[in-house]
Every structure is written in C-alpha cells, then in structure tokens.
Amino acid sequence: MWEPASDAYISSCILPNWYKFITGLTVLCIKRLSISSVSIMKALVLTAGEGQRLRPLTSNRSKSMLMIAGRPVLQYIIDSLVANDIHDIVMVVGHGREELIDHFQMGDGEDIRISYVIQHKQEGAENAILTAKEELKSEEEFLLINGDVLVEPEMVTRTLSNHETTGSNVTMLVTLVSNPEQFGTVKIGSDGIVQKLVEKGGPDRYLSNYAVAGVSVFSKEILGLLEKHGKMETAFEELIGKGEKVSAAVWEKEWAEFTWPWDILNANRVVMDRQLRGKGSFIAESAEIHPSVVIEGSVFIDEGVIVRPNTTLVGPIYLGKRVYIGNNSLIRDYCSLCDGVRIGYAVEVRNSMVFERVNVGRMTYLADSIVGADTCIEAGAQLWNWRPGGEPLFLESGDERVQVPSRKFGAIIGDNVVIGVNASIYPATRIGENSIISAGCVIEDDIPPNSEVTMQQKLKISGRKNVKGCD
C-alpha cells in the first residue's frame, strides 16, 4: 500500500462535475457574502479516526471517505473551505489513509494545497492536533474541522465571521441536539461567550443541549495548552480561567455528524434536500432512459446510466456514473446508488446508500440500508427494515447498546460481501466485510468479518394418506 515518503505530502483535490452543476451558484453566493476583512488562514482537518461504531463500513476506509450522495464526506469539507477562499489545508490522516490520499492527490486547477500528516496511532483529537504542530507553527490562528461532520460553506462562513466580529481567542460553531450525551457540549452565557466545555462523557456529564458542531477557530496558544494538559477540556479551563474570550456561533439548520450508521442515511437526506429536492432534475446526455420509465420528483442521473423499461424513479435520488437499473424496478425516497451499481429485474430500493460496484439481483428488496462496495446481493434477497409489532431496534458496538432513533432501519453490509439467493437479513444487523451468506439463510445476529454462513436443511419424506388431488 502506498503512503507518502514523509509525514507531510502536498497534493490537490478534485471537484466532481455533478457538484459543480448543482452548487456552483451557491458557492458563488457564499464567496460574495464572505466578509472581506476575515483573514485567510490554514485549515486543519482531522480524518484519522477509526470509526468503530460505523463498522463494517469503516473497516477499509476512513470515516471521511464514506459516500454521501455519491461523494466522500471529505469532499464536502474541501468544497466548503474553497467557497470561503481557504486553499491551504492540512489533513491529519491515519486509518484508511491510502484510499483518502489516492483520491485527493490529483488536482483540477483549483489551486488547493493539501498537506498530509500521519497520526500513526489513533489517540484522540488532541493528539491529532499536536501531530500537525509543525504545519501550524507559523500561524497565528487556524481553522479546525472535524472530518466526520457534514460541512457546508455557510458553516465555515458563520464561524469565521463571528470570530472576526467578536475578536475572540477561540470561536466554536455549536448546534442544538436532542441527545447531548453523545457529543461534546458547552455552557454558554447570555452574551454568547462559552463558560465551560465538556467532552463526550455519557448521560451524567453534558452541560446543555448545545453540541460542538465540528468547526472552530483557534489561536496558536491552544497548541501549548494541549501539550501541557493533554485534554481539550482541561485546556479550555485554563484558557477561560485566564480571561481569554471563547465565543459560540450557533448553527440552527440541520446538522450531521457520523457516529452511528443511521447518521449516514440522515446525512444523505440532508444533502439531497439541500441540493435536489424542489430544484429540478439533471439527466446527463449520455444516460439511456427508456421512454416508459416514470420519473417523479427531483433526480440526478449521471453519465452512462441505463434505466430499462417500466421502471419508476421517485426522487430525490442520486444515480452515479454507469449505474444500470433493470426492468420493472422501483428506486425511491433518498436512494443513492454510487458509480457502477447494477440493479436487476423488479428490484425495490428505498432510502438506501449503495456504494460502488454493487450488484443487486432480481426481485430483491432493499430498504433503509447501507451496502459497502463490491458486494453482491443475489436474487430474491430481503433486507428487512422493521420488526413485526414495531419492536424497537438496537445496535451494539463493543460495550455500547444504543436504540436506533427511528422505527425503521435496515442492514449494514460491509465491502466485498456475498448475500445468497433468497437470504433474509434482519433489521439493524451488521454483516462484516468479505463474508458469504449462503442461499436461504435468515440472519438475526451480527456476522463477523471474513465469515462463511451456511444453513443445514434436513429433508423428511413420508407417504400421504387420503390423497384426493387438487380441490
């Protein structure tokens, strides 16, 4: 596997054509609205985390490389920085760095400068920031972005503007959440000044419903405090105790952080609502859409897509390059099918993320699920998204057992999995990468990576009595 010769590597990024088409005007408007007095600074993006709660989707990739409406999470971050005239980006990479660097190393003339710094052991955000200390030593202040947050241009604009107008030492973007125990939270005074920060610590430690939203501006003083204390929470105590101003910029719109698999579906919905819903459709000239295909709502159909007769597409949906959809299928409600996905005859896909090069066999049902790359789902498979009686769904990760926040949630399928003919996967079930589920199996529990699951069937043959044939 390739990696840079040193801990810093310079390259550039790509802006996909579909994003330019949909959001070009939005980016232009954000640039024009940006306050000219805001100084241009480096951005530090943290992408090294392993994403244990998102496995098996993060077994082979960084959280920042999860696909949302056909694009990696990190691409949304980069585009938001570019829209705010920030072109000098330092990325702290670790788990899954090979794919990330390979994807973003080539430029397209946007003059983006990306330095990669490797965090060899994933030891938290504080360690990740200090790993990039040499890249930041000449900066008076820098913009910090968490790589597992869905960032849009206005989030960056608002943070920078607030920082400039308040003259703060630190400015943090915060947002109201209903489950603050799962986030870092802050206590804010009536003047918008942060009085205390508490990192993630469970139901007994959160300070308020204001969660740290993953976009912040820091002065270089934070580097020395992190070296001294090792914890952001303790560093903030000293910073605030010294009378330094820490301000909060409030984000009142929808927000998505990637902690659990359902966050991926939520982020996909947020992106499609912003960029597609009610804004018309785009169908590439090279797409082949049969005249009998019914299209309802907004759709994005990329180059080389083929949609066969009598299929219905109900937007908002995204179809990536070279997607094939067979006859009599139904693709609806926030589906995102990435490049090279193939859908067979009479398949229904609803509110699901399907990563690259997945094959879905005929007469399969796939709902509220996430399917990793290079997976094969054979004919007649059923990925359930609810339990009879409406019983609540739970997902486990290590010692944690968390209730799924919605009544319907399907399966989480890793990369390079085979799900056999007529297999059934229960809701909120994980199938580990490189596993094989044999035909007819009913899967109720999580399957570890690299597993082969078979079902033994015993035939019993006996004579019939009172044979009368068909009534």
C-alpha positions in Angstrom: 0.0 0.0 0.0 1.3 3.4 -1.0 1.9 6.1 1.6 3.9 9.4 1.5 7.7 9.2 2.0 7.4 11.6 4.9 4.7 12.8 7.3 3.8 15.8 5.0 2.7 15.4 1.4 1.5 18.1 -0.9 -1.3 17.5 -3.4 -4.6 18.8 -4.7 -8.2 17.8 -4.8 -11.0 17.3 -7.4 -14.4 18.9 -7.6 -16.8 16.4 -9.3 -18.9 17.7 -12.2 -22.2 16.9 -10.6 -21.4 19.1 -7.6 -20.3 22.0 -9.8 -23.6 21.7 -11.7 -25.8 21.7 -8.6 -24.0 24.0 -6.2 -22.0 26.3 -8.4 -24.3 29.3 -7.8 -24.5 28.6 -4.1 -20.7 28.6 -3.8 -20.5 31.8 -5.8 -23.1 33.5 -3.5 -21.2 32.4 -0.4 -18.0 33.8 -1.8 -19.7 37.2 -2.4 -21.2 37.2 1.0 -17.9 36.4 2.8 -16.6 39.3 4.9 -13.5 40.7 3.2 -11.8 41.6 6.4 -11.7 37.9 7.6 -8.1 36.9 7.3 -7.3 33.8 5.2 -5.8 31.0 7.4 -4.9 27.4 7.2 -7.5 24.8 7.8 -6.6 21.7 9.9 -8.9 18.7 9.1 -8.9 15.7 11.3 -9.6 12.4 9.4 -7.6 9.8 11.3 -10.3 8.2 13.4 -11.2 4.5 13.0 -14.9 4.9 13.3 -15.6 1.7 15.4 -19.3 2.4 15.7 -19.6 2.6 11.9 -18.1 -0.7 11.2 -18.1 -2.7 8.9 -18.4 0.4 6.7 -15.2 1.9 8.1 -13.2 -1.4 8.2 -11.4 -0.5 5.0 -11.9 3.3 4.8 -11.7 6.5 6.8 -15.0 8.0 8.1 -14.2 10.9 5.9 -14.4 8.6 2.8 -17.9 7.5 3.4 -20.0 8.2 0.4 -22.9 10.7 0.7 -24.9 11.3 -2.5 -22.0 9.9 -4.5 -19.3 12.0 -2.9 -16.9 11.4 0.0 -17.7 13.3 3.2 -14.3 15.0 2.9 -15.2 16.4 -0.5 -18.0 18.5 1.1 -15.5 19.8 3.7 -12.9 20.8 1.0 -15.6 22.5 -1.2 -16.8 24.5 1.9 -13.3 25.7 2.5 -12.7 26.6 -1.1 -16.0 28.6 -1.1 -14.5 30.6 1.8 -11.3 31.2 0.0 -9.3 28.8 2.2 -6.9 26.9 -0.1 -4.2 25.8 2.4 -5.4 22.6 4.1 -3.6 20.3 6.5 -5.1 16.8 6.9 -4.3 14.5 9.8 -4.7 11.0 8.4 -4.4 7.6 9.9 -6.8 4.7 9.5 -7.7 4.3 5.8 -5.2 6.9 4.6 -4.2 5.1 1.5 -7.6 5.5 -0.2 -8.0 9.0 1.0 -4.6 10.2 -0.3 -5.1 8.4 -3.6 -8.4 10.0 -4.1 -7.4 13.6 -3.4 -3.9 13.8 -4.6 -4.7 14.9 -8.2 -5.7 18.5 -8.9 -8.1 20.0 -11.4 -6.7 23.6 -11.4 -8.4 24.8 -8.3 -5.0 25.6 -6.7 -5.7 23.6 -3.5 -2.7 22.9 -1.3 -3.2 19.8 0.9 -0.5 18.7 3.4 -0.9 15.2 4.8 0.3 14.5 8.3 0.1 10.9 9.6 -1.2 10.1 13.1 0.2 6.6 13.4 -1.8 5.7 16.5 -5.3 7.0 16.8 -5.1 8.6 20.3 -7.8 11.2 20.1 -8.4 14.7 18.6 -5.9 16.4 20.9 -3.0 14.1 19.8 -4.1 14.6 16.2 -3.9 18.4 16.5 -0.4 18.2 18.1 0.7 15.8 15.3 0.2 18.7 12.9 2.0 21.2 15.2 4.9 21.8 12.8 2.5 22.6 10.0 0.8 25.2 12.2 3.8 26.8 14.0 3.9 29.9 11.7 0.1 30.5 12.0 -1.3 33.0 14.5 -4.6 31.1 14.3 -6.1 28.3 12.3 -9.5 26.8 11.4 -10.2 23.3 12.8 -12.6 20.9 11.0 -13.7 17.5 12.3 -13.6 15.1 9.3 -16.6 13.2 10.5 -19.0 16.2 10.1 -21.1 17.1 7.1 -19.9 20.7 6.5 -21.5 23.2 4.1 -20.0 26.6 3.1 -22.2 28.7 5.4 -21.0 26.8 8.5 -17.4 28.0 7.8 -18.5 31.5 6.8 -20.5 31.9 10.0 -17.7 30.7 12.2 -15.1 33.0 10.6 -17.4 36.0 10.6 -18.3 35.5 14.3 -14.6 35.1 15.2 -13.7 38.4 13.4 -16.6 40.5 14.8 -16.2 39.3 18.4 -12.4 39.5 18.5 -12.3 36.1 20.3 -9.4 33.9 21.1 -11.4 30.9 20.1 -14.7 30.6 18.2 -16.7 27.4 18.2 -19.7 26.5 16.0 -22.4 24.9 18.2 -25.8 23.4 17.4 -28.8 22.2 19.4 -29.2 18.4 19.7 -31.7 16.2 21.4 -29.1 13.6 22.5 -26.3 15.8 24.1 -24.8 12.8 26.0 -23.3 11.6 22.7 -21.4 14.9 22.0 -19.0 17.4 23.4 -21.2 20.2 24.9 -20.7 23.8 26.1 -22.3 26.1 28.6 -23.0 29.5 27.0 -23.7 32.8 28.8 -26.3 35.2 27.6 -23.6 37.2 25.8 -22.7 34.2 23.6 -19.5 33.5 25.5 -18.6 29.9 26.3 -18.2 29.4 30.0 -17.2 25.7 30.0 -16.6 22.8 27.7 -17.2 19.2 28.4 -16.1 16.4 26.1 -18.2 13.4 25.3 -18.9 11.6 28.6 -22.3 10.0 28.7 -25.6 10.9 30.3 -24.2 12.4 33.5 -21.7 14.9 32.1 -23.2 17.0 29.4 -23.6 20.7 30.1 -26.5 21.7 27.8 -28.1 20.8 24.5 -25.6 22.8 22.7 -23.2 20.4 21.0 -19.8 21.3 19.4 -20.5 21.2 15.7 -17.1 20.4 14.4 -16.0 23.8 13.0 -13.8 26.1 15.2 -11.1 28.8 15.0 -8.2 28.6 17.5 -5.3 30.8 18.2 -1.9 29.0 18.3 -2.0 29.3 22.1 -4.1 26.1 22.1 -1.1 24.0 20.9 0.9 24.8 24.1 -2.1 24.2 26.3 -2.8 20.8 24.7 0.9 19.9 25.2 0.6 20.9 28.8 -2.7 19.2 29.7 -3.3 16.6 27.0 -7.1 17.2 27.1 -9.1 19.8 25.3 -11.5 20.1 28.2 -8.6 21.0 30.7 -7.0 23.3 28.1 -10.3 25.2 27.9 -10.5 25.5 31.7 -7.1 27.3 31.7 -7.9 29.4 28.7 -11.2 30.6 30.1 -9.7 31.0 33.6 -7.1 33.4 32.1 -9.9 35.6 30.8 -9.5 34.7 27.2 -12.7 35.1 25.1 -14.2 31.9 23.8 -17.3 32.6 21.7 -20.1 30.4 20.3 -21.5 30.8 16.8 -24.9 29.0 16.7 -25.9 26.8 13.7 -29.7 26.4 13.7 -30.0 24.4 10.5 -29.9 20.6 10.1 -26.5 19.1 11.0 -25.0 15.7 10.7 -22.0 14.0 12.5 -21.0 10.5 11.6 -21.1 8.4 14.8 -23.6 5.5 14.0 -24.6 4.0 10.7 -28.0 5.7 10.6 -26.1 9.1 10.6 -25.1 8.2 7.1 -28.7 7.9 5.9 -29.5 11.2 7.7 -26.6 13.0 6.1 -27.7 11.7 2.7 -31.2 13.0 3.2 -29.8 16.4 4.3 -27.7 16.7 1.2 -30.4 15.7 -1.2 -32.9 18.1 0.4 -30.4 20.9 0.0 -29.2 20.2 -3.5 -32.0 18.3 -5.2 -35.4 18.5 -3.6 -37.6 21.0 -5.4 -34.8 22.3 -7.6 -35.4 20.3 -10.7 -33.6 17.3 -12.2 -30.4 16.7 -14.0 -30.1 13.9 -16.6 -26.7 13.5 -18.4 -26.9 13.4 -22.2 -25.2 10.0 -22.3 -27.8 8.4 -20.0 -30.2 6.0 -21.6 -33.6 6.3 -20.1 -36.3 4.2 -21.7 -39.4 6.2 -22.7 -41.6 4.0 -20.5 -39.6 5.0 -17.3 -41.6 7.1 -14.9 -39.7 9.9 -13.1 -41.3 11.6 -10.1 -39.6 14.4 -8.1 -36.0 15.6 -8.5 -33.4 13.2 -9.7 -29.7 13.4 -10.5 -28.7 10.9 -13.2 -25.0 10.8 -14.1 -23.2 9.8 -17.3 -23.6 6.4 -18.8 -26.7 5.4 -16.7 -29.1 2.9 -18.2 -32.7 2.6 -17.0 -34.7 -0.2 -18.6 -38.5 -0.2 -19.4 -41.3 0.2 -16.9 -39.0 1.3 -14.0 -40.1 4.0 -11.7 -37.7 6.6 -10.2 -39.2 8.6 -7.3 -36.9 11.5 -6.1 -35.0 12.8 -4.6 -32.5 10.1 -5.7 -28.9 10.1 -7.0 -27.6 7.7 -9.7 -23.9 7.7 -10.2 -21.9 7.0 -13.4 -22.7 3.8 -15.3 -25.5 2.7 -12.9 -27.7 0.1 -14.5 -31.3 -0.5 -13.5 -33.3 -3.4 -14.8 -36.9 -3.6 -16.0 -39.8 -3.1 -13.6 -37.8 -1.8 -10.7 -38.6 0.9 -8.2 -35.9 3.2 -6.9 -37.3 5.8 -4.4 -37.0 8.1 -1.4 -33.4 9.3 -0.9 -31.7 6.4 -2.6 -28.1 7.0 -3.6 -26.5 4.5 -6.0 -22.8 5.1 -6.5 -20.8 4.5 -9.6 -21.1 1.1 -11.3 -24.0 -0.2 -9.3 -26.2 -2.8 -11.1 -29.8 -3.4 -10.2 -31.7 -6.4 -11.6 -35.2 -7.0 -12.7 -38.1 -6.0 -10.4 -35.9 -4.7 -7.5 -37.2 -2.2 -4.9 -34.6 0.1 -3.3 -35.8 2.6 -0.7 -33.9 5.2 1.3 -30.6 3.3 1.0 -26.9 4.1 0.4 -25.3 1.6 -2.1 -21.6 2.1 -2.5 -19.5 1.5 -5.7 -19.8 -1.6 -8.0 -22.6 -3.4 -6.0 -24.7 -5.9 -7.8 -28.3 -6.4 -6.7 -30.1 -9.5 -8.1 -33.6 -9.6 -9.4 -36.7 -9.4 -7.1 -34.7 -8.2 -4.2 -36.0 -5.8 -1.5 -33.5 -3.3 0.0 -34.7 -0.6 2.4 -33.2 1.9 4.9 -29.8 0.0 4.5 -26.2 0.8 3.7 -24.3 -1.5 1.4 -20.5 -1.5 1.1 -18.5 -1.5 -2.1 -18.1 -4.6 -4.4 -20.9 -6.5 -2.7 -23.2 -9.0 -4.4 -26.8 -9.4 -3.3 -28.3 -12.3 -5.2 -31.8 -12.8 -6.4 -34.7 -12.7 -4.0 -32.7 -11.5 -1.0 -34.7 -9.4 1.5 -33.0 -6.8 3.7 -35.7 -6.1 6.3 -36.1 -2.6 7.9 -38.6 -3.3 10.7 -39.6 -5.9 13.2 -43.2 -7.3 13.4 -45.1 -5.4 16.0 -42.9 -2.4 15.7 -40.4 -3.5 18.4 -37.6 -1.0 18.9 -34.3 -1.7 17.2 -30.9 -1.7 18.9 -27.3 -1.6 17.6 -24.3 -2.7 19.6 -20.6 -1.6 19.4 -18.3 -3.0 22.0 -19.9 -2.5 25.4 -22.4 0.0 24.0 -26.0 -0.9 23.1 -27.9 2.0 21.6 -31.5 2.2 20.4 -31.9 3.1 16.8 -33.6 6.6 16.7 -36.2 5.6 14.1 -38.7 2.7 13.9 -37.3 1.6 10.5 -33.6 0.8 9.9 -32.2 -1.9 7.7 -28.9 -3.8 7.4 -25.3 -2.6 7.4 -23.4 -4.6 4.9 -19.6 -4.4 4.6 -17.4 -4.4 1.5 -17.0 -7.5 -0.7 -19.9 -9.4 0.8 -22.0 -12.1 -0.9 -25.6 -12.5 0.2 -27.1 -15.6 -1.4 -30.3 -16.3 -3.2 -33.5 -15.7 -1.0 -31.4 -14.9 2.1 -33.1 -12.7 4.7 -31.3 -10.1 6.8 -33.0 -8.8 9.9 -33.1 -5.0 10.6 -30.2 -3.3 12.5 -27.9 -6.3 11.6 -24.2 -5.9 10.6 -22.6 -8.2 8.0 -18.8 -8.0 8.3 -16.6 -7.4 5.2 -15.6 -10.3 3.0 -18.3 -12.6 4.3 -20.5 -15.0 2.4 -24.1 -15.6 3.4 -25.4 -18.8 1.7 -28.7 -19.1 -0.1 -31.8 -19.2 2.1 -30.1 -18.2 5.4 -32.0 -16.0 7.8 -29.6 -13.7 9.7 -30.8 -12.3 13.0 -27.4 -11.5 14.6 -24.3 -9.6 13.6 -21.9 -11.6 11.4 -18.1 -11.0 12.0 -15.8 -10.2 9.1 -14.4 -13.0 6.9 -17.2 -15.4 7.8 -19.0 -18.0 5.8 -22.6 -18.7 6.9 -24.4 -21.8 5.7 -27.7 -23.4 6.6 -28.2 -27.1 7.0 -31.6 -28.4 5.9 -33.0 -31.8 6.7 -35.5 -33.3 4.3 -38.2 -35.7 5.7 -40.2 -37.7 3.1 -43.3 -39.7 4.2 -46.3 -41.2 2.4 -49.5 -39.3 2.1 -52.9 -40.6 3.2 -56.3 -39.8 1.8 -54.9 -38.4 -1.4 -57.6 -36.5 -3.3 -55.5 -34.3 -5.6 -56.2 -30.7 -6.0 -59.6 -29.3 -4.8 
